[in-house]
Amino acid sequence: MRCTAQNVRAITCLLVAAVLAIPSTAAEQARQPNIVVILIDDTGYSDIGVQGGTDIPTPNIDSIAQAGTRCTNGYVSCPYCSPTRAGLITGRYQQRFGHEFNEGVGRLPFGLPVTETTMADRLRTLGYATAAIGKWHLGRDSQFRARRRGFDEFYGTLGNTPFLHPQLVDSRIDGQPRRVEDPNFYTTDAYAARAVEFINGHADKPFFLYLPFNACHGPTQTLEKYTARFPNIADMPRRQYAAVLSALDDAVGAVLSTLRDKQLEEQTLVFFLSDNGGPMDKMGPNGSNNRPLKGQKGDTWEGAIRVPFFVQWKGVIPPGKVYAEPVISLDILPTAIAAAGGQPEPDWKLDGVDLLPYLTGKQTGPPHAALFWRFGTQWAVRMGNWKLVQGYDYAIAQPDPRPSMTKVTQPLLFDLAADIGEAHDLAAQQPEKVKELRTAWEAWNRENVEPAWSPQPRRR
């Protein structure tokens, strides 16, 4: 080709255009993923369809597991509402900083200590827009509220609440709780609508959406349009629970479909889990089902701390995968930080680990050498398939299945691979294993502090 001035100018323009296109494409490929954490409340281990539930369809929740990974040994760090949230939002065992119980009276006011740094704080430093929508339950005083803990906006309630006429906070107004008078207002529907609005408004930049629903916590209030879906469930508590869970599934579907409509599915890391097991027959049963696990909310048995736990990131985490190694809600923060391109620092003193290498198959072996629990006089440790647990004594109340609320067992040993229902104590046959696990738990416990407040009876 003849090298004329006109040709040189044309070639130069093409080269410049090509060079300018490279950073744009790279930026699109390197965009930080959105982080969505969907936390549900007091839900039974076996109530979700992919967990074996048969009487309450949950197609939208099921789709998270089907499009990603279902962690069959997924745990929370406490069998109760607020402490689980404190652990999840910090990536640290909440016993490290005294947040062991729900509201109570003690040496500190109730609330996530201001000395702790939240996931929202950390993601906001990485350029994320942040929102908390739903049940906060990490302190009512102003210094503990979501807007002071790294969230750009908050829409929800400060603690446990009814589904109808809650005391709602909307930070877009003034941040003060006000009773909702609208008779058609239903928290599950409202939280889904606000979440959809947030996603639509932030689709062009990375965002962190923390979506802690109050469903399926009591009081089990629902709307007729949801109850009418279950005419064949004769047991009324179960029917109402089904209605609450079905509404929740619709809400999850609204969030997922918005991500899909905005073409954000491959740019969004989604976590789904419950804050603890369902309260099946004590402290206000809600119609849930934790079977085949033993125990329920408030215990250190599996039925309280092992929960539905799903992770989805289309194009990164393989679809339809079942992951059997033990993981815990404390892992969500470091996983999110790593996905966002951040690097946890040693002085963060995290107890969770980045799960992405394990879920993608890049790293084998268990993410944790052991997992630990302490909830007052109850405690547990899991190492491999072995679990040593001191929990409420269910045997002393037979044939009444409710446990004693004052007496706890001596430490009992179970092989969870062979005995998921914790029915066969092996402590007498395995004294060395008991010693090993107890020694590990005691070493972990020495790093904790005393509870900052003591619980009040029947507060959840």
Secondary structure as GFF3:
##gff-version 3
##sequence-region A 1 460
A	DSSP	alpha_helix	5	29	.	.	.	ID=ss1
A	DSSP	beta_strand	34	40	.	.	.	ID=ss2
A	DSSP	three_ten_helix	49	51	.	.	.	ID=ss3
A	DSSP	alpha_helix	59	67	.	.	.	ID=ss4
A	DSSP	beta_strand	69	71	.	.	.	ID=ss5
A	DSSP	beta_strand	74	75	.	.	.	ID=ss6
A	DSSP	alpha_helix	81	90	.	.	.	ID=ss7
A	DSSP	three_ten_helix	94	96	.	.	.	ID=ss8
A	DSSP	beta_strand	104	106	.	.	.	ID=ss9
A	DSSP	alpha_helix	119	125	.	.	.	ID=ss10
A	DSSP	beta_strand	129	135	.	.	.	ID=ss11
A	DSSP	three_ten_helix	142	144	.	.	.	ID=ss12
A	DSSP	three_ten_helix	146	148	.	.	.	ID=ss13
A	DSSP	beta_strand	153	157	.	.	.	ID=ss14
A	DSSP	beta_strand	167	170	.	.	.	ID=ss15
A	DSSP	beta_strand	178	179	.	.	.	ID=ss16
A	DSSP	alpha_helix	187	201	.	.	.	ID=ss17
A	DSSP	beta_strand	207	212	.	.	.	ID=ss18
A	DSSP	alpha_helix	224	227	.	.	.	ID=ss19
A	DSSP	alpha_helix	236	261	.	.	.	ID=ss20
A	DSSP	three_ten_helix	265	267	.	.	.	ID=ss21
A	DSSP	beta_strand	268	274	.	.	.	ID=ss22
A	DSSP	alpha_helix	302	305	.	.	.	ID=ss23
A	DSSP	beta_strand	309	312	.	.	.	ID=ss24
A	DSSP	beta_strand	321	323	.	.	.	ID=ss25
A	DSSP	beta_strand	327	328	.	.	.	ID=ss26
A	DSSP	three_ten_helix	329	331	.	.	.	ID=ss27
A	DSSP	alpha_helix	332	339	.	.	.	ID=ss28
A	DSSP	three_ten_helix	346	348	.	.	.	ID=ss29
A	DSSP	alpha_helix	356	359	.	.	.	ID=ss30
A	DSSP	beta_strand	371	375	.	.	.	ID=ss31
A	DSSP	beta_strand	378	383	.	.	.	ID=ss32
A	DSSP	beta_strand	386	390	.	.	.	ID=ss33
A	DSSP	three_ten_helix	395	397	.	.	.	ID=ss34
A	DSSP	beta_strand	412	415	.	.	.	ID=ss35
A	DSSP	alpha_helix	431	445	.	.	.	ID=ss36
A	DSSP	beta_strand	453	455	.	.	.	ID=ss37
###
